[in-house]
Amino acid sequence: MADPKEPEKGGVELGTPNAAPPTGTMSTRRLRSEDYNDYSSTDVTPEGSPPDGMNGFAHPESYQRFGETNGTTWYQTLIHLLKGNVGTGLLGLPLAVKNAGILLGPVSLLVMGVVAVHCMGILVKCAHHFCNRFQKQFVDYGGAVMYGLEATPSAWLRTHAIWGRRMVGLFLVITQLGFCCVYFVFLADNLRQVVSAANGTTNDCSSNRTVVMTPTMDSRLYMLSILPFVVLLSFIQNLKVLSVFSMLANVAMLVSLVVIYQYIVRDIPDPRDLPLAAAWKTYPLFFGTAIFAFEGIGVVLPLENKMKKPQQFPIVLYVGMTIVTILYISLGVLGYLRFGADIQGSITLNLPNCWLYQAVKLLFSFGIFFTYAVQFYVPAEIIIPPLVARVSERWGLVVNLLLRLALVCLTCVLAILIPRLDIVISLVGSVSSSALALIFPPLLEIATYYSEGIHPLVIAKDVAISLFGFVGFVVGTYEALVELAAPATTVVNATTVMVQ
């Protein structure tokens, strides 16, 4: 549940006085925020970095720099880390466990969590290495990849190192716009279900109650209906204004999660009929959804560099991601146990149609609506400023708003073309999240330390992780596209009687 920066800290940095961005930077404006998913910007002046050894990140005492005077405490950083890793991907994990199996699913989530946290550590370590080597105030994700390619023995890679930064920027844009597409589908599906059951909604929340669904619009028409409101929301460029709404959104989603948990832990049916391992054909869909949920690697550099005591960040990272992993596994397993084969793309769609759980759907939708603006801010700051710089100042605002309108409409159109929540989550996770979270960091470690000497076992480990991510990228994308091309089975028809 990412939210914008608090008012007293927020804003956009229009340049760094002591270190200009490298030539070829995709945007001249960098977002100063520790709260955004998948957007790697840092803004602390390091006085040093971990030693150049392979264990620089593992030992907090190896940190040799000072944090910001008004930076965040370890507790604030932990809260921001949790907010940056909890979103719509969490609600899709019960279906992901179904696609893997009641035993293989949680085991795979645990392994993926360990690997994802390890890759986060690699990124922080390499960023510190280049800060120390080049005496820079900060190195973001794209900059670390660029400097890593420049450090390789290959002349061709050194010559084309700038494409490393551009590639990371491209995948960041794809990931963030993918999140926005997911939000459109999520909002449409939940609003449609609330409206369909409005006439039959009562105070009776029993799970065996029959509800007559009222005919209503197709979910794609709901996407078009909310499009104008999302466009107006995207026009808000002041993060201080968004911070109030985002705080309310976080509270709404937290309350919703508590209510969801208290429902799914009750009346769990006999799990012996559930398969321990699902068919391998559906496992790639599990991979895409799981990596979509875990893909929060871009948040670690801003968080670490905003701390008063960066030496504490490794502990914060491990504790925070342990909590996130436990949350993911517990909701995924309990949700699948509670609803079995009937589990849908978001667990909110399985909740009873009584006023309490209808309110939960609306609360979570409220939170997701305002989170759209936060996630949209990231690709907007990468894409729009360079294009606005090409026109006269007189037309700058008009071009800015037109580009925002075009980007929001693009995410809406893509959501309309892929109106299945489970498939769009898996597709976004397989296409972009796997690259940022699993493929790039291990290769960056090899590129960074190869010339200085790196143990063959470390190389083998990094290659194995990258291959795992690449296989998931290829197979997960293929299976998601196959599922998308296949005729979708209608889970709920608006004119039929549905048993919740």
C-alpha positions as CSV (number, residue, x, y, z in Angstrom):
1,M,0.0,0.0,0.0
2,A,2.2,2.7,-1.2
3,D,1.5,6.3,-0.4
4,P,3.2,9.6,-1.4
5,K,5.7,11.3,0.7
6,E,4.5,13.1,3.8
7,P,4.0,16.9,3.3
8,E,6.9,18.0,5.3
9,K,9.3,15.8,3.3
10,G,7.8,15.7,-0.1
11,G,8.4,17.3,-3.5
12,V,10.4,16.7,-6.6
13,E,14.1,17.2,-6.8
14,L,14.9,19.3,-9.8
15,G,18.6,18.5,-9.7
16,T,21.3,17.6,-7.3
17,P,23.8,20.4,-6.5
18,N,26.8,18.2,-6.0
19,A,26.3,15.5,-8.5
20,A,24.7,15.9,-11.9
21,P,22.9,13.0,-13.4
22,P,24.9,11.0,-16.0
23,T,24.5,11.8,-19.6
24,G,21.5,9.9,-21.0
25,T,19.4,9.9,-17.9
26,M,15.8,9.3,-18.9
27,S,14.4,12.2,-16.9
28,T,15.9,15.4,-15.5
29,R,13.6,15.3,-12.5
30,R,14.0,12.6,-9.9
31,L,11.3,11.7,-7.4
32,R,12.4,12.2,-3.8
33,S,10.4,9.5,-2.1
34,E,10.9,6.4,-0.1
35,D,7.4,5.2,-0.5
36,Y,7.0,4.3,-4.2
37,N,7.1,0.7,-5.4
38,D,9.6,0.0,-8.1
39,Y,11.0,3.4,-8.5
40,S,14.6,3.5,-7.7
41,S,15.7,7.0,-6.7
42,T,17.9,7.8,-3.8
43,D,18.6,11.2,-2.2
44,V,21.1,10.9,0.7
45,T,24.6,12.0,0.6
46,P,26.8,9.0,1.5
47,E,30.1,9.6,3.1
48,G,31.2,6.2,2.2
49,S,29.9,2.7,1.4
50,P,30.4,-0.9,2.4
51,P,33.7,-2.4,1.7
52,D,34.2,-3.9,-1.7
53,G,34.0,-7.4,-0.5
54,M,31.1,-9.8,-1.2
55,N,29.7,-9.5,2.3
56,G,29.3,-5.7,2.5
57,F,25.6,-5.8,2.8
58,A,25.4,-8.8,5.1
59,H,27.0,-7.0,8.1
60,P,25.5,-3.8,9.4
61,E,28.9,-2.7,10.9
62,S,30.3,-2.5,7.4
63,Y,28.2,0.7,6.7
64,Q,30.5,3.7,6.8
65,R,28.3,6.6,6.0
66,F,25.9,8.9,7.7
67,G,22.1,9.2,7.2
68,E,20.0,12.4,6.9
69,T,19.6,14.5,10.0
70,N,15.8,14.5,9.5
71,G,15.7,11.1,8.0
72,T,13.4,8.2,9.0
73,T,13.8,6.0,12.0
74,W,14.0,2.2,11.7
75,Y,10.4,2.0,12.7
76,Q,9.2,4.5,10.0
77,T,11.4,2.7,7.4
78,L,9.8,-0.6,8.4
79,I,6.3,0.8,8.0
80,H,7.2,2.3,4.6
81,L,8.7,-1.0,3.5
82,L,5.5,-2.9,4.5
83,K,3.4,-0.3,2.7
84,G,5.6,-0.6,-0.4
85,N,5.2,-4.3,-0.7
86,V,1.5,-4.8,0.1
87,G,-1.1,-4.1,-2.7
88,T,-3.4,-5.9,-5.1
89,G,-0.9,-8.7,-5.7
90,L,-1.6,-9.8,-2.1
91,L,-5.3,-10.3,-2.9
92,G,-4.5,-12.5,-5.9
93,L,-2.2,-14.9,-4.0
94,P,-5.0,-17.4,-3.0
95,L,-5.6,-18.1,-6.7
96,A,-1.8,-18.3,-7.2
97,V,-1.6,-21.0,-4.5
98,K,-4.4,-22.8,-6.3
99,N,-2.3,-22.7,-9.5
100,A,0.6,-24.3,-7.7
101,G,-1.0,-26.6,-5.1
102,I,-1.7,-26.4,-1.4
103,L,1.8,-27.7,-0.5
104,L,3.9,-26.6,-3.5
105,G,2.3,-23.1,-3.4
106,P,3.5,-21.9,0.0
107,V,6.9,-23.6,-0.4
108,S,7.4,-21.8,-3.6
109,L,6.3,-18.5,-2.1
110,L,8.8,-19.0,0.7
111,V,11.6,-19.7,-1.8
112,M,10.7,-16.8,-4.0
113,G,10.6,-14.5,-1.0
114,V,14.1,-15.6,0.1
115,V,15.5,-15.1,-3.4
116,A,13.7,-11.7,-3.8
117,V,15.2,-10.4,-0.5
118,H,18.6,-11.6,-1.6
119,C,18.3,-9.7,-4.8
120,M,17.3,-6.6,-2.9
121,G,20.5,-7.0,-0.9
122,I,22.6,-7.4,-4.0
123,L,21.2,-4.1,-5.4
124,V,21.9,-2.1,-2.3
125,K,25.4,-3.6,-2.1
126,C,26.3,-2.7,-5.7
127,A,24.8,0.8,-5.3
128,H,27.1,1.4,-2.3
129,H,30.0,0.1,-4.2
130,F,29.6,2.6,-7.0
131,C,28.8,5.5,-4.6
132,N,32.2,4.8,-2.9
133,R,34.0,4.2,-6.2
134,F,32.8,7.3,-8.0
135,Q,32.3,9.5,-4.9
136,K,28.7,10.1,-5.9
137,Q,25.9,11.3,-3.6
138,F,23.6,8.6,-4.9
139,V,23.3,5.8,-7.5
140,D,19.8,4.7,-8.5
141,Y,18.8,1.3,-10.0
142,G,19.4,2.4,-13.5
143,G,22.7,4.1,-12.7
144,A,24.0,1.0,-10.9
145,V,23.3,-1.2,-13.9
146,M,25.0,1.4,-16.2
147,Y,28.1,1.5,-14.0
148,G,28.1,-2.2,-13.7
149,L,28.2,-2.6,-17.5
150,E,31.0,0.0,-17.6
151,A,33.0,-2.1,-15.1
152,T,32.9,-5.3,-17.3
153,P,35.9,-6.5,-19.3
154,S,33.7,-6.4,-22.5
155,A,34.4,-3.4,-24.6
156,W,31.0,-3.7,-26.4
157,L,29.2,-3.7,-23.0
158,R,31.2,-0.7,-21.8
159,T,30.3,1.2,-25.0
160,H,26.6,0.4,-24.7
161,A,26.4,0.8,-20.9
162,I,23.9,3.6,-21.2
163,W,21.4,1.0,-22.5
164,G,21.5,-0.6,-19.1
165,R,20.0,2.5,-17.6
166,R,17.4,2.8,-20.4
167,M,16.5,-0.8,-20.0
168,V,15.8,-0.4,-16.3
169,G,13.8,2.7,-17.0
170,L,11.8,0.9,-19.6
171,F,10.9,-2.0,-17.3
172,L,10.1,0.5,-14.5
173,V,7.6,2.2,-16.8
174,I,6.1,-1.1,-17.9
175,T,5.8,-2.3,-14.3
176,Q,4.1,0.9,-13.1
177,L,1.7,1.2,-16.0
178,G,1.0,-2.5,-15.5
179,F,0.1,-1.8,-11.9
180,C,-2.3,0.9,-13.2
181,C,-3.9,-1.6,-15.6
182,V,-4.4,-4.0,-12.7
183,Y,-6.1,-1.3,-10.7
184,F,-8.6,-0.6,-13.5
185,V,-9.6,-4.3,-13.7
186,F,-9.7,-4.5,-9.9
187,L,-11.9,-1.5,-9.5
188,A,-14.3,-2.6,-12.3
189,D,-14.7,-6.1,-11.0
190,N,-15.4,-5.1,-7.4
191,L,-17.7,-2.3,-8.3
192,R,-19.6,-4.5,-10.7
193,Q,-20.1,-7.1,-8.0
194,V,-21.3,-4.6,-5.4
195,V,-23.8,-3.1,-7.9
196,S,-25.0,-6.5,-9.0
197,A,-25.8,-7.6,-5.5
198,A,-27.1,-4.3,-4.2
199,N,-30.7,-5.3,-4.2
200,G,-30.0,-8.5,-2.3
201,T,-27.5,-7.1,0.2
202,T,-28.6,-7.7,3.8
203,N,-27.0,-7.9,7.2
204,D,-26.9,-11.7,7.0
205,C,-23.3,-12.7,6.3
206,S,-23.7,-16.4,6.4
207,S,-21.6,-18.2,3.8
208,N,-24.4,-20.5,2.5
209,R,-26.8,-17.7,1.7
210,T,-28.3,-17.5,-1.8
211,V,-28.1,-14.1,-3.5
212,V,-30.0,-13.2,-6.7
213,M,-27.6,-11.1,-8.8
214,T,-29.1,-8.2,-10.7
215,P,-28.2,-7.7,-14.4
216,T,-25.6,-5.0,-14.8
217,M,-23.1,-3.6,-17.2
218,D,-20.1,-5.4,-18.4
219,S,-16.9,-4.8,-16.4
220,R,-15.3,-3.0,-19.3
221,L,-18.1,-0.4,-19.2
222,Y,-17.3,0.1,-15.6
223,M,-13.7,0.8,-16.6
224,L,-14.9,3.5,-19.0
225,S,-17.2,4.9,-16.4
226,I,-14.4,5.5,-13.9
227,L,-11.9,6.7,-16.5
228,P,-12.8,10.4,-16.2
229,F,-12.3,10.3,-12.4
230,V,-8.9,8.6,-12.8
231,V,-7.9,11.2,-15.4
232,L,-8.8,14.0,-13.1
233,L,-6.8,12.3,-10.3
234,S,-3.8,11.9,-12.5
235,F,-3.8,15.7,-13.1
236,I,-2.8,16.2,-9.5
237,Q,0.9,16.7,-9.6
238,N,1.4,17.9,-6.0
239,L,2.4,15.0,-3.8
240,K,1.5,17.0,-0.7
241,V,-2.2,17.0,-1.9
242,L,-2.1,13.3,-2.6
243,S,-0.6,12.5,0.7
244,V,-3.8,13.1,2.6
245,F,-5.8,10.8,0.3
246,S,-3.1,8.2,0.3
247,M,-3.0,8.1,4.1
248,L,-6.8,7.5,4.1
249,A,-6.3,4.8,1.5
250,N,-3.7,3.0,3.6
251,V,-6.1,3.0,6.6
252,A,-8.9,1.7,4.4
253,M,-6.9,-1.2,3.0
254,L,-5.5,-2.1,6.4
255,V,-9.0,-2.3,7.9
256,S,-10.2,-4.3,4.9
257,L,-7.3,-6.8,5.3
258,V,-8.2,-7.3,9.0
259,V,-11.9,-8.0,8.1
260,I,-10.8,-10.4,5.3
261,Y,-8.6,-12.4,7.6
262,Q,-11.3,-12.8,10.3
263,Y,-13.6,-14.2,7.7
264,I,-11.3,-16.7,6.0
265,V,-10.1,-18.3,9.2
266,R,-13.6,-19.3,10.1
267,D,-15.4,-22.5,8.8
268,I,-12.4,-23.8,6.8
269,P,-13.6,-27.0,5.0
270,D,-11.7,-30.3,4.9
271,P,-8.5,-29.6,2.9
272,R,-7.8,-33.2,2.0
273,D,-9.5,-32.9,-1.4
274,L,-7.1,-30.1,-2.4
275,P,-4.2,-31.2,-4.6
276,L,-0.7,-30.9,-3.0
277,A,0.7,-29.9,-6.3
278,A,-1.3,-28.6,-9.2
279,A,-0.7,-29.3,-12.9
280,W,2.6,-27.9,-14.1
281,K,0.7,-26.1,-16.9
282,T,-0.7,-23.6,-14.3
283,Y,2.5,-23.2,-12.4
284,P,3.8,-20.4,-14.7
285,L,0.6,-18.4,-13.8
286,F,1.6,-18.9,-10.1
287,F,5.0,-17.5,-10.9
288,G,3.7,-14.4,-12.5
289,T,1.3,-13.6,-9.7
290,A,3.9,-14.3,-7.0
291,I,6.6,-12.2,-8.5
292,F,4.1,-9.4,-9.1
293,A,3.4,-9.4,-5.4
294,F,7.1,-9.6,-4.4
295,E,8.4,-7.1,-6.9
296,G,9.2,-4.2,-4.6
297,I,12.9,-4.0,-5.3
298,G,12.8,-0.4,-6.5
299,V,11.8,0.8,-3.1
300,V,14.8,-0.4,-1.2
301,L,17.3,2.2,-2.3
302,P,15.1,5.2,-1.5
303,L,14.3,3.7,1.9
304,E,17.8,3.0,2.8
305,N,19.1,6.4,1.8
306,K,16.4,8.2,3.8
307,M,17.3,6.6,7.1
308,K,18.9,8.4,10.0
309,K,21.0,5.3,10.6
310,P,21.5,3.4,7.4
311,Q,23.5,0.8,9.3
312,Q,20.2,-0.5,10.6
313,F,18.7,-1.0,7.1
314,P,19.7,-4.7,6.6
315,I,17.9,-5.7,9.8
316,V,14.9,-3.6,8.8
317,L,14.9,-5.2,5.3
318,Y,15.0,-8.8,6.6
319,V,12.4,-8.2,9.4
320,G,10.1,-6.3,7.0
321,M,10.3,-8.8,4.2
322,T,9.9,-11.7,6.7
323,I,6.6,-10.1,7.8
324,V,5.6,-9.6,4.2
325,T,6.4,-13.2,3.3
326,I,4.4,-14.5,6.3
327,L,1.5,-12.3,5.2
328,Y,1.6,-13.5,1.6
329,I,1.8,-17.2,2.6
330,S,-0.9,-17.0,5.2
331,L,-3.4,-15.1,3.1
332,G,-2.6,-17.3,0.1
333,V,-3.0,-20.6,1.9
334,L,-6.0,-19.6,4.1
335,G,-7.8,-18.0,1.1
336,Y,-7.4,-21.2,-0.9
337,L,-8.4,-23.4,2.0
338,R,-11.5,-21.3,2.6
339,F,-12.8,-21.1,-0.9
340,G,-11.1,-24.0,-2.7
341,A,-11.6,-24.3,-6.4
342,D,-14.0,-21.4,-6.4
343,I,-11.3,-18.8,-5.5
344,Q,-11.3,-15.9,-7.9
345,G,-8.7,-13.4,-9.2
346,S,-9.1,-11.3,-6.1
347,I,-10.2,-12.8,-2.8
348,T,-12.5,-9.8,-2.3
349,L,-14.7,-11.2,-5.1
350,N,-15.3,-14.3,-2.9
351,L,-16.6,-12.4,0.1
352,P,-20.3,-12.7,0.9
353,N,-22.7,-10.1,-0.4
354,C,-23.7,-8.6,3.0
355,W,-23.2,-5.0,4.0
356,L,-20.0,-5.7,6.0
357,Y,-18.1,-7.3,3.2
358,Q,-19.6,-5.0,0.5
359,A,-18.1,-2.2,2.6
360,V,-14.8,-4.1,2.5
361,K,-14.8,-4.2,-1.2
362,L,-15.6,-0.5,-1.4
363,L,-13.0,0.4,1.1
364,F,-10.3,-1.5,-0.7
365,S,-11.5,0.0,-4.0
366,F,-11.2,3.4,-2.4
367,G,-7.6,2.7,-1.4
368,I,-6.7,1.3,-4.8
369,F,-8.3,4.3,-6.6
370,F,-6.0,6.8,-4.8
371,T,-3.0,4.4,-5.1
372,Y,-3.4,4.7,-8.9
373,A,-2.2,8.3,-8.7
374,V,0.8,7.3,-6.6
375,Q,1.9,4.5,-9.0
376,F,1.1,6.7,-12.1
377,Y,3.4,9.4,-10.8
378,V,6.4,7.2,-11.4
379,P,6.1,6.6,-15.2
380,A,4.8,10.1,-15.6
381,E,8.0,11.6,-14.1
382,I,10.1,9.4,-16.4
383,I,8.2,10.0,-19.6
384,I,6.7,13.4,-19.5
385,P,9.5,15.9,-18.5
386,P,11.8,15.1,-21.5
387,L,8.8,15.5,-23.9
388,V,7.6,18.7,-22.3
389,A,11.2,20.1,-22.5
390,R,10.9,19.9,-26.3
391,V,8.0,22.5,-26.5
392,S,7.9,26.2,-25.6
393,E,7.1,27.1,-22.0
394,R,3.8,28.5,-23.2
395,W,2.5,25.1,-24.2
396,G,4.3,23.2,-21.4
397,L,1.2,22.7,-19.2
398,V,-1.1,21.8,-22.1
399,V,1.4,19.1,-23.3
400,N,1.9,17.8,-19.8
401,L,-1.9,17.3,-19.3
402,L,-2.4,15.8,-22.7
403,L,0.4,13.3,-22.1
404,R,-1.1,12.4,-18.7
405,L,-4.5,11.9,-20.4
406,A,-2.9,9.7,-23.1
407,L,-1.1,7.5,-20.5
408,V,-4.2,7.0,-18.4
409,C,-6.3,6.2,-21.4
410,L,-3.6,3.7,-22.5
411,T,-3.8,1.9,-19.2
412,C,-7.6,1.8,-19.5
413,V,-7.5,0.5,-23.0
414,L,-5.0,-2.2,-22.1
415,A,-7.2,-3.2,-19.1
416,I,-10.3,-3.4,-21.4
417,L,-8.3,-5.6,-23.8
418,I,-7.3,-7.9,-20.8
419,P,-10.3,-7.7,-18.5
420,R,-9.4,-10.8,-16.5
421,L,-7.7,-9.8,-13.2
422,D,-5.8,-13.0,-12.6
423,I,-4.3,-13.0,-16.2
424,V,-3.3,-9.3,-16.2
425,I,-1.6,-9.7,-12.8
426,S,0.3,-12.8,-14.0
427,L,1.2,-11.1,-17.3
428,V,2.6,-8.0,-15.7
429,G,4.5,-10.0,-13.1
430,S,6.0,-12.3,-15.8
431,V,6.9,-9.6,-18.3
432,S,8.4,-6.8,-16.1
433,S,8.5,-7.7,-12.5
434,S,10.7,-10.8,-13.1
435,A,13.3,-8.7,-14.9
436,L,13.6,-6.1,-12.1
437,A,13.4,-8.5,-9.2
438,L,15.2,-11.6,-10.4
439,I,17.1,-11.2,-13.7
440,F,18.9,-7.9,-13.4
441,P,20.3,-7.9,-9.8
442,P,22.4,-11.1,-10.0
443,L,23.8,-10.1,-13.4
444,L,24.6,-6.7,-11.9
445,E,26.6,-8.4,-9.1
446,I,28.6,-10.4,-11.7
447,A,29.3,-7.3,-13.8
448,T,30.2,-5.2,-10.7
449,Y,32.8,-7.5,-9.2
450,Y,34.0,-9.7,-12.0
451,S,37.1,-7.5,-12.8
452,E,37.9,-7.3,-9.0
453,G,37.6,-11.0,-8.5
454,I,34.5,-13.0,-7.6
455,H,34.1,-16.5,-6.4
456,P,32.9,-19.1,-9.0
457,L,30.2,-20.3,-6.6
458,V,28.8,-16.7,-6.4
459,I,28.8,-16.6,-10.2
460,A,27.0,-19.9,-10.4
461,K,24.5,-18.7,-7.8
462,D,23.8,-15.5,-9.7
463,V,23.5,-17.3,-13.1
464,A,21.1,-19.8,-11.5
465,I,18.9,-17.0,-10.1
466,S,18.9,-15.1,-13.4
467,L,18.1,-18.2,-15.4
468,F,15.2,-18.9,-13.0
469,G,13.9,-15.4,-13.6
470,F,14.3,-15.7,-17.3
471,V,12.6,-19.1,-17.6
472,G,9.7,-17.6,-15.5
473,F,9.6,-14.6,-17.7
474,V,9.4,-16.7,-20.9
475,V,7.1,-19.5,-19.8
476,G,4.9,-17.2,-17.5
477,T,4.4,-14.7,-20.4
478,Y,3.6,-17.6,-22.8
479,E,1.1,-19.3,-20.5
480,A,-0.6,-16.0,-19.6
481,L,-1.0,-15.1,-23.3
482,V,-2.4,-18.6,-24.0
483,E,-4.9,-18.2,-21.2
484,L,-5.8,-14.8,-22.5
485,A,-6.4,-16.2,-26.0
486,A,-8.5,-19.0,-24.7
487,P,-12.2,-18.3,-24.3
488,A,-12.8,-17.3,-20.7
489,T,-15.1,-19.4,-18.6
490,T,-17.7,-17.2,-17.0
491,V,-17.5,-17.6,-13.3
492,V,-20.6,-15.5,-12.4
493,N,-23.3,-14.5,-14.8
494,A,-25.2,-11.4,-13.8
495,T,-28.6,-13.1,-14.5
496,T,-28.0,-16.3,-12.6
497,V,-28.4,-17.2,-9.0
498,M,-25.0,-17.3,-7.2
499,V,-24.3,-19.1,-3.9
500,Q,-21.7,-17.2,-1.8
